[in-house]
Amino acid sequence: MWHPTAALVVEVVSPGDETWEKLGFYAAHAVDEVLIVDPQRRSVDWLALSDSHYHPIERSGLIDLGVIDLLARIDWPAT
């Protein structure tokens, strides 16, 4: 089976990267959800595509996982 785009993209933020600037590219390619993990901030942003824009969501519509669940499972690196 061939899919024309990804359903879910996971971005891990690194110093100086352009993760947030990529959202327009992902929207243009109809990626349903974008998960952004930021180890520096120890944060997770889960976004869903709606009307060509991404909006924060608390729980994925694609997999049985949400922001709170994922945050509890991440073993963040020592600072």
PyRosetta script that sets phi, psi and omega in degrees:
from pyrosetta import init, pose_from_sequence

init()
pose = pose_from_sequence("MWHPTAALVVEVVSPGDETWEKLGFYAAHAVDEVLIVDPQRRSVDWLALSDSHYHPIERSGLIDLGVIDLLARIDWPAT")
pose.set_psi(1, 138.0)
pose.set_omega(1, 179.7)
pose.set_phi(2, -114.5)
pose.set_psi(2, 133.3)
pose.set_omega(2, 177.2)
pose.set_phi(3, -114.0)
pose.set_psi(3, 134.0)
pose.set_omega(3, -177.2)
pose.set_phi(4, -72.2)
pose.set_psi(4, -14.3)
pose.set_omega(4, -178.8)
pose.set_phi(5, -154.3)
pose.set_psi(5, 172.2)
pose.set_omega(5, 176.3)
pose.set_phi(6, -83.4)
pose.set_psi(6, 148.6)
pose.set_omega(6, 174.7)
pose.set_phi(7, -85.1)
pose.set_psi(7, -36.3)
pose.set_omega(7, -177.0)
pose.set_phi(8, -138.5)
pose.set_psi(8, 130.8)
pose.set_omega(8, 175.5)
pose.set_phi(9, -116.0)
pose.set_psi(9, 136.2)
pose.set_omega(9, 176.4)
pose.set_phi(10, -112.5)
pose.set_psi(10, 125.1)
pose.set_omega(10, 177.5)
pose.set_phi(11, -116.0)
pose.set_psi(11, 130.9)
pose.set_omega(11, 173.1)
pose.set_phi(12, -108.3)
pose.set_psi(12, 117.7)
pose.set_omega(12, -175.7)
pose.set_phi(13, -71.2)
pose.set_psi(13, 133.2)
pose.set_omega(13, 173.5)
pose.set_phi(14, -125.1)
pose.set_psi(14, 158.6)
pose.set_omega(14, -177.9)
pose.set_phi(15, -53.7)
pose.set_psi(15, 129.1)
pose.set_omega(15, 176.6)
pose.set_phi(16, 77.6)
pose.set_psi(16, 8.2)
pose.set_omega(16, -179.4)
pose.set_phi(17, -81.7)
pose.set_psi(17, 179.1)
pose.set_omega(17, -174.7)
pose.set_phi(18, -122.5)
pose.set_psi(18, 36.7)
pose.set_omega(18, -177.1)
pose.set_phi(19, -51.6)
pose.set_psi(19, -51.9)
pose.set_omega(19, -174.8)
pose.set_phi(20, -67.9)
pose.set_psi(20, -26.3)
pose.set_omega(20, 178.7)
pose.set_phi(21, -74.6)
pose.set_psi(21, -14.8)
pose.set_omega(21, -179.1)
pose.set_phi(22, -81.6)
pose.set_psi(22, -9.8)
pose.set_omega(22, -175.1)
pose.set_phi(23, -59.3)
pose.set_psi(23, -37.8)
pose.set_omega(23, 177.7)
pose.set_phi(24, -62.1)
pose.set_psi(24, -39.5)
pose.set_omega(24, 177.6)
pose.set_phi(25, -63.2)
pose.set_psi(25, -47.4)
pose.set_omega(25, -179.8)
pose.set_phi(26, -63.4)
pose.set_psi(26, -40.2)
pose.set_omega(26, 178.5)
pose.set_phi(27, -63.6)
pose.set_psi(27, -41.8)
pose.set_omega(27, 179.2)
pose.set_phi(28, -63.0)
pose.set_psi(28, -24.8)
pose.set_omega(28, 179.1)
pose.set_phi(29, -102.2)
pose.set_psi(29, 13.2)
pose.set_omega(29, 173.8)
pose.set_phi(30, 57.1)
pose.set_psi(30, 39.1)
pose.set_omega(30, 173.3)
pose.set_phi(31, -72.3)
pose.set_psi(31, 123.9)
pose.set_omega(31, -173.5)
pose.set_phi(32, -64.5)
pose.set_psi(32, -46.2)
pose.set_omega(32, -176.9)
pose.set_phi(33, -137.5)
pose.set_psi(33, 147.8)
pose.set_omega(33, 175.4)
pose.set_phi(34, -127.2)
pose.set_psi(34, 127.3)
pose.set_omega(34, 177.6)
pose.set_phi(35, -109.5)
pose.set_psi(35, 121.7)
pose.set_omega(35, -178.5)
pose.set_phi(36, -115.8)
pose.set_psi(36, 119.1)
pose.set_omega(36, 179.8)
pose.set_phi(37, -110.1)
pose.set_psi(37, 125.4)
pose.set_omega(37, -178.8)
pose.set_phi(38, -117.2)
pose.set_psi(38, 100.2)
pose.set_omega(38, -178.6)
pose.set_phi(39, -63.0)
pose.set_psi(39, -32.3)
pose.set_omega(39, 179.6)
pose.set_phi(40, -65.3)
pose.set_psi(40, -44.6)
pose.set_omega(40, 179.8)
pose.set_phi(41, -87.0)
pose.set_psi(41, -10.7)
pose.set_omega(41, -174.4)
pose.set_phi(42, 53.5)
pose.set_psi(42, 51.4)
pose.set_omega(42, -176.6)
pose.set_phi(43, -131.1)
pose.set_psi(43, 159.4)
pose.set_omega(43, 176.4)
pose.set_phi(44, -130.6)
pose.set_psi(44, 128.6)
pose.set_omega(44, 173.4)
pose.set_phi(45, -118.3)
pose.set_psi(45, 122.3)
pose.set_omega(45, 178.3)
pose.set_phi(46, -111.2)
pose.set_psi(46, 124.8)
pose.set_omega(46, -175.2)
pose.set_phi(47, -122.8)
pose.set_psi(47, 143.4)
pose.set_omega(47, 177.0)
pose.set_phi(48, -122.2)
pose.set_psi(48, 142.7)
pose.set_omega(48, 179.8)
pose.set_phi(49, -78.9)
pose.set_psi(49, 128.9)
pose.set_omega(49, 177.1)
pose.set_phi(50, -150.3)
pose.set_psi(50, 124.7)
pose.set_omega(50, -179.3)
pose.set_phi(51, 53.5)
pose.set_psi(51, 44.1)
pose.set_omega(51, 176.7)
pose.set_phi(52, 68.5)
pose.set_psi(52, 13.0)
pose.set_omega(52, 178.1)
pose.set_phi(53, -134.4)
pose.set_psi(53, 154.7)
pose.set_omega(53, 177.8)
pose.set_phi(54, -94.8)
pose.set_psi(54, 140.1)
pose.set_omega(54, 179.8)
pose.set_phi(55, -131.7)
pose.set_psi(55, 142.4)
pose.set_omega(55, 179.2)
pose.set_phi(56, -62.2)
pose.set_psi(56, 141.5)
pose.set_omega(56, 173.9)
pose.set_phi(57, -131.0)
pose.set_psi(57, 157.6)
pose.set_omega(57, 179.0)
pose.set_phi(58, -93.6)
pose.set_psi(58, -22.6)
pose.set_omega(58, -176.8)
pose.set_phi(59, -144.2)
pose.set_psi(59, 137.9)
pose.set_omega(59, 179.7)
pose.set_phi(60, -65.0)
pose.set_psi(60, 143.8)
pose.set_omega(60, 172.4)
pose.set_phi(61, -90.7)
pose.set_psi(61, -3.4)
pose.set_omega(61, -175.5)
pose.set_phi(62, -106.3)
pose.set_psi(62, -37.0)
pose.set_omega(62, -179.0)
pose.set_phi(63, -130.9)
pose.set_psi(63, 160.4)
pose.set_omega(63, -177.6)
pose.set_phi(64, -83.6)
pose.set_psi(64, 73.5)
pose.set_omega(64, -178.5)
pose.set_phi(65, -157.6)
pose.set_psi(65, 145.6)
pose.set_omega(65, 177.9)
pose.set_phi(66, -132.8)
pose.set_psi(66, 176.3)
pose.set_omega(66, -177.4)
pose.set_phi(67, -58.4)
pose.set_psi(67, -49.6)
pose.set_omega(67, -177.0)
pose.set_phi(68, -63.6)
pose.set_psi(68, -42.9)
pose.set_omega(68, 178.9)
pose.set_phi(69, -60.7)
pose.set_psi(69, -47.1)
pose.set_omega(69, -177.7)
pose.set_phi(70, -65.4)
pose.set_psi(70, -44.0)
pose.set_omega(70, 177.8)
pose.set_phi(71, -56.5)
pose.set_psi(71, -38.7)
pose.set_omega(71, -179.4)
pose.set_phi(72, -69.7)
pose.set_psi(72, -23.0)
pose.set_omega(72, -176.6)
pose.set_phi(73, -93.9)
pose.set_psi(73, -15.0)
pose.set_omega(73, -176.7)
pose.set_phi(74, -80.3)
pose.set_psi(74, 129.7)
pose.set_omega(74, 174.8)
pose.set_phi(75, -95.6)
pose.set_psi(75, 88.8)
pose.set_omega(75, -175.3)
pose.set_phi(76, -63.5)
pose.set_psi(76, 144.5)
pose.set_omega(76, 176.8)
pose.set_phi(77, -66.3)
pose.set_psi(77, 152.0)
pose.set_omega(77, 178.0)
pose.set_phi(78, -64.9)
pose.set_psi(78, 143.7)
pose.set_omega(78, -179.2)
pose.set_phi(79, -96.7)
pose.dump_pdb("model.pdb")
